[in-house]
Amino acid sequence: MSVLSRRMILSAGVGLLVAPWPKPVAGQTAGPFTLPALGYGFEANEPHIDAQTMMIHHDRHHAAYVTTLNAALKDHGQLADLKLASLLGRLSSLPDSIRMVVRNTAGGHANHTMFWQIMGGKGGAPAGALAAAIDRDLGGLTAMQTAFNRAGVGQFGSGWVFVTVTNQGKLGLTARPNQDTPLMEGTAVLMGNDVWEHAYYLKYQNRRADYLTAWWNVLDWAKISARYDAAMDGTLAV
C-alpha cells in the first residue's frame, strides 16, 4: 500500500472506523438523515481545491458519517425524529452506548452540510449587513481571515475553525477538535473550514497554511450572507 493510500485511510477518521465507506447512491442513505447534494460540480473549486478531493470528501467521508449516524439511531426512534441541531444539543442525555458515535457522526454531518453550502463561489468579499458585522465584531475581513487562518494552523490534529453567530447577529471565532461543533453548546455556526487532512492532503500535503489561504477563493459570500440573515430570523438549521 502506498504512503498516500495509508494517509487517506488514516484521515478518514471515525467514519471509517465504525463503518465501511458506502458506495454513494444519488446522495441517499437509509434512515432519517441524508447526504446533501453539493449543488455544484466536484471541479467547481479548482484550482484551489481539486475535484478528486471534493469527490472523496463528499461521496465517501461525509456519506460514511451519515450512514453510521443512521445506523446508530435505528433503534432509538425518538432521537431519530430530532432535527440535527437538537440532537447535537442534547448529547449529554444520550445513552452511553451511542453518545460518542452520535457526537462524531452527527457533528460530522452538520459540519460538512454547512461546508458544502458556503463553497462553490469565487471568493471576493462580503457586502451589506454581513460585511458590517465582520467590521464591527472581527475587525474587518483581513483581520478576520488572519485570525481564522491562525486558528486553523494552530488546531492540533484534526478539527474545524468556525465563525459563530448569535440571533442578534454578533460574530465570534472559535476552533473545535475532531467533528465537534458549537452547535453542541447551542451556538449557531455562520461558516467554517475543515482542517482534517482529508480536506486538503492530496493537493497540499502537510501545507495546511497554504490550504487555509487558498480556501477563501472558493467561498460564496452570497450564501454566507443568506446564512447570516437566517441566523437572525431563527431559521438557520446547521
C-alpha positions, -999 to 999 in steps of 0.1 A, spaced: 0 0 0 14 34 -9 21 61 17 -6 82 2 -32 54 4 -23 49 40 -26 86 47 -61 87 31 -73 57 51 -59 71 84 -75 105 78 -109 90 72 -115 93 110 -144 78 128 -165 73 97 -141 46 85 -135 32 120 -171 25 127 -185 17 92 -170 9 58 -173 36 32 -206 31 14 -210 33 -23 -229 65 -28 -263 62 -44 -276 95 -56 -268 111 -22 -293 90 -3 -288 66 27 -313 46 47 -325 65 78 -337 99 89 -306 117 77 -294 120 41 -263 131 23 -270 166 8 -260 172 -28 -231 196 -34 -251 220 -55 -221 223 -79 -197 201 -97 -167 185 -80 -145 207 -101 -161 240 -91 -134 248 -66 -105 242 -89 -76 250 -88 -78 258 -50 -95 225 -41 -91 197 -66 -121 177 -79 -108 144 -66 -106 157 -30 -141 171 -33 -154 137 -46 -137 117 -19 -146 142 8 -183 143 -1 -191 109 -15 -170 89 9 -162 108 41 -195 126 45 -215 97 33 -199 75 59 -209 99 87 -245 99 75 -246 61 71 -231 55 106 -253 81 122 -285 64 108 -273 30 120 -266 43 155 -302 58 157 -321 29 141 -333 16 175 -338 50 190 -369 63 173 -374 94 194 -338 105 188 -341 98 151 -370 122 149 -350 151 162 -335 178 140 -298 176 137 -291 207 158 -314 195 185 -297 161 185 -263 177 189 -276 200 217 -286 171 239 -255 148 236 -251 146 274 -286 129 277 -280 103 250 -275 66 260 -239 58 267 -239 31 240 -244 57 212 -233 90 226 -197 90 212 -208 77 178 -236 103 176 -212 131 187 -187 122 159 -211 114 131 -239 140 138 -211 166 143 -195 155 110 -228 156 92 -236 191 105 -202 205 98 -200 191 63 -235 202 54 -225 237 63 -192 234 45 -207 224 11 -232 253 13 -207 280 16 -183 270 -12 -185 268 -49 -181 305 -53 -154 329 -65 -142 344 -32 -141 382 -30 -156 400 -1 -189 401 18 -213 430 15 -242 446 33 -251 435 69 -226 407 70 -197 430 60 -208 455 87 -209 427 113 -174 415 103 -161 450 106 -178 455 140 -170 422 157 -139 408 140 -120 439 129 -128 436 92 -123 410 65 -85 410 65 -83 408 103 -109 380 103 -90 360 77 -57 364 96 -72 352 129 -92 324 112 -61 311 94 -40 313 125 -66 293 144 -67 267 117 -29 263 116 -29 261 154 -56 235 157 -37 204 169 -46 173 148 -79 172 131 -107 197 136 -125 228 124 -124 266 126 -157 284 128 -172 318 127 -202 317 151 -233 339 150 -259 348 176 -295 356 168 -286 392 173 -260 389 145 -229 391 167 -200 371 153 -172 352 171 -144 329 161 -135 295 176 -119 262 168 -130 227 177 -113 193 176 -124 163 156 -161 168 144 -172 189 174 -193 219 166 -205 250 185 -240 236 179 -232 212 208 -234 243 231 -264 258 213 -243 283 194 -251 288 157 -224 285 130 -221 310 102 -192 294 84 -163 272 89 -134 254 74 -124 217 77 -88 212 87 -89 174 88 -61 162 64 -86 145 41 -99 180 32 -66 191 17 -38 164 17 -40 153 -19 -32 188 -32 -14 204 -2 2 175 17 13 189 50 9 226 39 -22 233 59 -15 271 59 -15 271 21 -48 253 20 -64 278 45 -52 307 25 -65 293 -8 -99 283 7 -110 320 8 -110 319 -30 -139 294 -33 -163 310 -8 -198 320 -19 -204 352 1 -240 354 -11 -247 320 5 -229 331 37 -249 363 38 -281 342 35 -269 321 65 -263 353 84 -299 365 77 -313 331 86 -294 331 119 -310 364 129 -345 353 120 -342 319 137 -343 297 106 -307 286 103 -307 248 106 -270 239 107 
